């Protein structure tokens, strides 16, 4: 064979794929993760809104 490393790698990948669907295959419990960036996004949104309110031009006062 020209590429024994490739052959071994392909066999290993095939074995993992075929045996992964077996009933006794190891199962990894999927944990629900809370969003990590939610507080950061909220603080950023509030800061940007305040900055926009500060920068927004005021209406010209009317002369009576």
C-alpha positions as CSV (number, residue, x, y, z in Angstrom):
1,X,0.0,0.0,0.0
2,X,1.2,3.5,-0.8
3,X,-0.5,5.3,2.1
4,X,-0.8,3.1,5.2
5,X,-1.5,6.1,7.4
6,X,-4.5,7.1,5.3
7,X,-5.7,3.6,5.4
8,X,-5.5,3.3,9.2
9,X,-7.2,6.7,9.6
10,X,-10.0,5.8,7.2
11,X,-10.6,2.5,9.1
12,X,-10.6,4.2,12.4
13,X,-13.1,6.8,11.1
14,X,-15.3,4.1,9.6
15,X,-15.3,2.1,12.8
16,X,-16.3,5.1,14.9
17,X,-19.1,5.9,12.5
18,X,-20.5,2.4,12.4
19,X,-20.3,1.7,16.1
20,X,-21.7,5.1,17.1
21,X,-25.3,4.1,16.4
22,X,-25.1,1.0,18.6
23,X,-27.5,0.7,21.6
24,X,-24.6,0.4,24.0
25,X,-22.7,3.4,22.5
26,X,-21.7,6.1,25.1
27,X,-24.2,8.9,25.4
28,X,-23.3,12.4,26.2
29,X,-26.0,14.3,28.1
30,X,-26.8,17.6,26.4
31,X,-26.9,20.4,28.9
32,X,-28.8,23.6,28.3
33,X,-26.6,26.6,28.6
34,X,-27.8,30.0,29.6
35,X,-26.8,32.7,27.1
36,X,-23.6,34.3,28.3
37,X,-23.8,37.6,26.4
38,X,-27.4,38.6,27.3
39,X,-26.5,40.9,30.1
40,X,-23.7,42.4,28.0
41,X,-26.0,43.0,25.1
42,X,-28.6,44.6,27.3
43,X,-26.1,47.0,28.9
44,X,-24.7,47.9,25.5
45,X,-28.2,48.5,24.1
46,X,-29.0,50.8,27.1
47,X,-25.7,52.7,26.7
48,X,-26.2,53.2,23.0
49,X,-29.8,54.4,23.4
50,X,-28.6,56.9,26.0
51,X,-25.8,58.1,23.7
52,X,-28.3,58.4,20.8
53,X,-30.6,60.5,23.0
54,X,-27.7,62.7,24.0
55,X,-26.4,63.2,20.5
56,X,-29.8,63.7,18.8
57,X,-30.3,67.3,17.7
58,X,-33.0,69.2,19.6
59,X,-35.8,70.9,17.8
60,X,-35.3,74.6,17.1
61,X,-37.3,76.7,19.6
62,X,-40.0,78.7,17.9
63,X,-40.0,82.5,18.1
64,X,-43.3,83.9,19.3
